[in-house]
Structures are given as C-alpha cells and as structure tokens.
Amino acid sequence: MDIIVCIKQVPGSTDIKIDPATNTLIRDSADAVINPFDAHAVEAGVALKEQYGGSVKVLSMGPPQASEAIKQAISVGVDEGFLISDKEFAGADTLATSYTLSAAVRKMASYDLIICGKQTLDGDTGQVGPEMANHLGIPCTTFIRKIVEVKDGFMKAERLIEEGYEIVEFPLPAVISVVKELNEPRMPSIRGLMAAKKAEVPVWTAQDIEADKERIGLSGSPTWVVKTFTPVREKNNVIFEGEPEKQVSDLVARLRDEGIV
C-alpha cells in the first residue's frame, strides 16, 4: 500500500509577523512546528504501512525550513519526503495550495491513499484535502476517527459526526482527513532520528511539478487577505462589596440593568 501524507509546518508561537504589502504570514519569522493534526496523519500512514506493507511518503509545501518538518516525519517511520518550495507559491489560498499539492502528487505517480490532517492551526479551514481530491478526481472522506480495514481495493472507516460516528466504505485511491481521536502519534526512535539526520529532502519548484503559473500563489488565489489586525480586548471588572446577601442583590440588579437576566 503506497501512502502519501500531506503535512504543513505552522508557527509554533503567537509571535508572528505579517507582510504589510501582501497581508500574508512571514513564515520564517517565527518558531515553526509540524501541524498537530498532521502528526496524527503521519501516525496513520506509518501504522497502515506496518499493517499492510508498502511505503509512506510525506509531501509539504512551504519555505526551505519546512524540510525540518519532513525530517521529523521520517524520524517516526516515514520512508521519504518531498518539499515543494518556490517564491511563486507565496500567498496561496487553499485553492492554489491544493492545486500545487495535487500537481506534486501527480509527479509522485503511484499512490493508493492520501492522508491529511483535519485542518491546520494557521488557516483552520479544512479545505485543502477535499480540494485535492477534486483536482485529482478521486473520492474524499473527512473526519476519519478509526480505520477499520483495507480490503479488495476498498477502505472501511468510522467517520466522526455531531451525533457520534458513521461507518463508511469507499474505493481507493482516495483522500482522507483524520481527527486527533484516531491515534496517539509515536515518539521517534534512535534509529528514526539517525535516518532523519541522514535524509536528503528533494525540493521541487513550480517548474519541476509543471504547475500552471496562473493557478499558483497569489495569482491563483481567488480569496485574498485584505486586512489583518490584533483584536482589542477590554476588561471591565466590577467588585461588589458588603455582606454576601448585599453582594448577591447588587449582582442581580446589575445583571438586570444589563439585560442579561
């Protein structure tokens, strides 16, 4: 079973900077980590390889330092990773990102399953996985909380819904997005850390993946960030004094004045 896991490196703190000209995140301005939901996707891929055989590759789009996230995935059992990095990708929204990742997947050629995390911490849209499936013309199932089995070219899984879960079955190849309830990501082994240290991560440009330049980066993004700002948080504390009965009475009166009760 040949598996591709899409991962993203995201800011590891709230100390981030925004490019005032493009209103996009300056990704080399903050400590970065592998997106937490993607860590569960990596674990799912490695577990499936252990159960059914085959290989697991990770794919990431980002600046050169995103190769560190790929090496982190290699340290927990991924076979190899690929980074697509080019200044022309800058400012991509989910549609341009999913197109770019899909173009790279086509270059990778052989795969049975593409696994994504439910969403990323920085974008928080959950759109890239389903959009990739659309670009590639294959099925997509989201919010996978348990993989039941893979048999005869089909996958059976439990899909998280508001009322509980539903059991779904779909043909492969396919794209799935997974939730954190699926597994507990493993820690890297000594052998894995050594493999990651020795690993060389190929870097593909827009030309390498034969991407249409009108569909990548800002030019390929129908949605734009017009303005960014930090919300102003105001606190207005009221202290009620006196005996407990008086404090309660004053509180109820204040709540009534505010129209809360």
C-alpha positions as CSV (number, residue, x, y, z in Angstrom):
1,M,0.0,0.0,0.0
2,D,1.6,3.3,-1.1
3,I,0.6,6.2,1.0
4,I,1.2,10.0,0.7
5,V,0.8,12.1,3.8
6,C,0.4,15.9,3.3
7,I,1.9,17.9,6.2
8,K,2.4,21.6,6.9
9,Q,4.8,23.5,9.1
10,V,3.0,26.1,11.1
11,P,4.0,28.8,13.6
12,G,4.9,27.3,17.0
13,S,4.0,30.5,18.9
14,T,1.8,33.6,18.7
15,D,4.9,35.8,18.0
16,I,4.4,36.0,14.2
17,K,4.8,38.8,11.7
18,I,2.6,39.8,8.7
19,D,4.0,41.2,5.5
20,P,2.2,44.6,5.3
21,A,2.3,44.6,1.5
22,T,0.6,41.3,0.9
23,N,-1.1,40.7,4.3
24,T,0.4,37.2,4.3
25,L,2.3,35.4,7.1
26,I,6.1,35.7,7.1
27,R,6.8,32.1,7.7
28,D,10.5,32.5,8.6
29,S,9.7,35.0,11.3
30,A,8.5,32.5,14.0
31,D,9.4,29.2,15.5
32,A,7.8,26.5,13.4
33,V,6.4,23.0,14.2
34,I,4.6,20.3,12.3
35,N,0.9,21.0,12.3
36,P,-0.5,18.9,15.2
37,F,-3.4,17.4,13.2
38,D,-0.8,16.4,10.5
39,A,1.1,14.4,13.2
40,H,-1.9,12.2,13.5
41,A,-2.0,11.8,9.7
42,V,1.7,10.7,9.8
43,E,1.0,8.2,12.5
44,A,-2.0,6.8,10.5
45,G,0.2,6.4,7.4
46,V,3.0,4.6,9.3
47,A,0.5,2.3,11.1
48,L,-1.1,1.4,7.8
49,K,2.3,0.6,6.3
50,E,3.1,-1.6,9.3
51,Q,-0.2,-3.5,8.9
52,Y,-0.4,-3.8,5.1
53,G,3.1,-3.2,3.9
54,G,4.1,-0.7,1.2
55,S,5.6,2.7,1.7
56,V,4.8,6.1,3.2
57,K,5.9,9.4,1.8
58,V,5.3,12.9,3.1
59,L,4.7,15.9,1.0
60,S,4.9,19.5,2.2
61,M,4.6,22.9,0.6
62,G,6.4,25.8,2.2
63,P,9.7,27.7,2.7
64,P,13.1,25.8,2.8
65,Q,12.9,25.4,6.5
66,A,9.8,23.2,6.1
67,S,12.2,20.4,5.3
68,E,12.7,20.1,9.1
69,A,9.0,19.0,9.5
70,I,9.6,16.4,6.8
71,K,12.6,15.1,8.7
72,Q,10.6,14.9,11.8
73,A,8.1,12.7,10.0
74,I,10.9,10.5,8.8
75,S,12.1,10.1,12.4
76,V,8.8,8.3,13.3
77,G,8.8,5.9,10.4
78,V,8.1,7.7,7.1
79,D,10.2,6.4,4.3
80,E,11.0,9.7,2.4
81,G,9.7,13.2,2.0
82,F,9.4,15.9,-0.7
83,L,9.2,19.6,-0.3
84,I,7.6,21.9,-2.9
85,S,9.1,25.3,-2.4
86,D,9.2,28.3,-4.7
87,K,8.7,32.1,-4.3
88,E,5.9,31.8,-6.9
89,F,3.9,29.8,-4.3
90,A,3.8,32.6,-1.8
91,G,0.4,33.9,-0.8
92,A,-1.5,30.9,-1.9
93,D,-5.0,30.4,-0.5
94,T,-6.5,26.9,-0.1
95,L,-7.4,26.5,-3.8
96,A,-4.0,27.4,-5.0
97,T,-2.4,25.3,-2.3
98,S,-4.5,22.2,-3.1
99,Y,-3.7,22.7,-6.9
100,T,0.0,22.9,-6.1
101,L,0.0,19.8,-3.9
102,S,-2.0,17.9,-6.5
103,A,0.5,18.7,-9.2
104,A,3.2,17.3,-6.9
105,V,1.2,14.2,-6.2
106,R,0.9,13.6,-10.0
107,K,4.7,13.8,-10.2
108,M,5.0,11.2,-7.5
109,A,2.7,9.0,-9.7
110,S,1.9,5.9,-7.7
111,Y,-0.3,6.0,-4.6
112,D,-3.2,4.2,-3.0
113,L,-4.1,6.7,-0.3
114,I,-3.5,10.4,0.5
115,I,-3.9,11.4,4.2
116,C,-4.3,14.9,5.5
117,G,-4.9,16.3,9.0
118,K,-8.4,17.6,9.6
119,Q,-7.1,21.2,9.4
120,T,-4.1,23.4,10.1
121,L,-3.7,25.7,13.1
122,D,-2.9,28.8,11.0
123,G,-5.5,28.5,8.3
124,D,-8.1,26.4,10.1
125,T,-10.2,25.8,7.0
126,G,-10.1,22.1,6.5
127,Q,-10.5,22.7,2.7
128,V,-7.2,21.5,1.2
129,G,-7.8,17.8,1.5
130,P,-11.2,17.8,-0.2
131,E,-10.0,20.2,-2.8
132,M,-7.0,17.9,-3.6
133,A,-9.4,15.1,-4.2
134,N,-11.4,17.3,-6.6
135,H,-8.2,18.2,-8.5
136,L,-7.2,14.5,-8.7
137,G,-10.7,13.2,-9.5
138,I,-10.7,10.7,-6.6
139,P,-13.1,10.2,-3.6
140,C,-12.6,12.0,-0.3
141,T,-13.8,11.2,3.2
142,T,-13.2,13.6,6.0
143,F,-13.1,13.4,9.9
144,I,-11.9,9.8,10.0
145,R,-11.6,8.7,13.6
146,K,-10.9,5.0,13.0
147,I,-9.7,2.9,10.1
148,V,-11.4,-0.5,10.3
149,E,-9.8,-2.3,7.3
150,V,-8.4,-2.1,3.9
151,K,-9.5,-4.9,1.6
152,D,-10.0,-5.6,-2.1
153,G,-9.3,-2.0,-3.1
154,F,-11.7,-0.5,-0.6
155,M,-11.3,1.1,2.8
156,K,-13.8,0.9,5.6
157,A,-13.6,3.5,8.3
158,E,-15.5,5.3,11.1
159,R,-16.2,9.0,10.3
160,L,-16.8,11.4,13.2
161,I,-20.2,13.3,13.0
162,E,-22.0,15.5,15.5
163,E,-24.3,12.7,16.7
164,G,-21.5,10.2,17.1
165,Y,-19.9,8.4,14.1
166,E,-20.9,6.7,10.9
167,I,-19.3,3.7,9.1
168,V,-18.2,4.5,5.5
169,E,-16.7,2.4,2.8
170,F,-15.0,3.9,-0.3
171,P,-12.8,2.8,-3.2
172,L,-9.1,3.5,-3.3
173,P,-7.2,5.6,-4.3
174,A,-8.8,8.3,-2.2
175,V,-8.1,11.2,0.1
176,I,-8.9,11.1,3.8
177,S,-8.6,13.7,6.5
178,V,-8.2,12.5,10.1
179,V,-9.1,13.7,13.5
180,K,-7.0,13.5,16.7
181,E,-9.2,10.8,18.1
182,L,-7.7,8.4,15.5
183,N,-4.4,7.7,17.3
184,E,-1.6,8.9,19.5
185,P,1.5,10.0,17.5
186,R,4.5,8.0,18.4
187,M,7.9,9.4,19.6
188,P,10.9,9.0,17.3
189,S,13.3,6.1,17.9
190,I,17.1,6.4,17.9
191,R,17.1,4.6,14.5
192,G,14.5,7.0,13.3
193,L,16.4,10.1,14.4
194,M,19.5,8.8,12.7
195,A,17.6,8.2,9.5
196,A,16.1,11.7,9.6
197,K,19.5,13.2,10.2
198,K,20.9,11.5,7.1
199,A,17.8,12.1,4.9
200,E,18.0,14.4,2.0
201,V,14.8,16.1,1.1
202,P,14.3,16.8,-2.6
203,V,12.9,20.3,-3.3
204,W,10.6,20.8,-6.2
205,T,9.9,24.2,-7.8
206,A,6.8,25.2,-9.8
207,Q,8.7,24.2,-13.0
208,D,9.6,20.8,-11.5
209,I,5.9,19.9,-10.9
210,E,4.8,21.5,-14.2
211,A,2.4,23.8,-12.5
212,D,0.3,26.3,-14.3
213,K,1.6,29.7,-13.0
214,E,-1.8,31.2,-13.3
215,R,-3.1,28.7,-10.7
216,I,-0.4,29.1,-8.0
217,G,0.5,31.7,-5.4
218,L,-1.4,34.9,-5.2
219,S,-2.3,34.9,-8.9
220,G,-4.1,31.5,-8.5
221,S,-5.9,32.5,-5.3
222,P,-9.5,33.8,-5.7
223,T,-9.5,34.7,-2.0
224,W,-7.2,37.5,-0.6
225,V,-6.4,38.7,2.9
226,V,-7.5,42.4,2.7
227,K,-6.6,43.4,6.3
228,T,-5.1,41.9,9.4
229,F,-5.3,43.2,12.9
230,T,-5.0,42.2,16.5
231,P,-8.3,42.4,18.3
232,V,-8.5,44.8,21.2
233,R,-9.5,43.1,24.4
234,E,-11.1,45.2,27.1
235,K,-11.9,44.2,30.6
236,N,-14.3,46.0,32.9
237,N,-14.3,44.4,36.3
238,V,-17.0,45.2,38.9
239,I,-16.4,44.4,42.5
240,F,-19.4,44.0,44.8
241,E,-18.7,44.7,48.4
242,G,-20.6,44.2,51.7
243,E,-22.3,41.2,53.2
244,P,-22.9,38.2,50.9
245,E,-26.7,38.9,50.7
246,K,-26.0,42.5,49.6
247,Q,-23.4,41.4,47.0
248,V,-25.9,38.9,45.5
249,S,-28.6,41.6,45.5
250,D,-26.3,44.1,43.8
251,L,-25.2,41.5,41.3
252,V,-28.7,40.5,40.3
253,A,-29.6,44.2,39.9
254,R,-26.6,44.8,37.7
255,L,-27.4,41.8,35.5
256,R,-31.0,43.1,35.1
257,D,-29.7,46.6,34.2
258,E,-27.5,45.0,31.5
259,G,-30.4,43.0,30.2
260,I,-28.7,39.7,30.9
261,V,-31.5,38.4,33.2
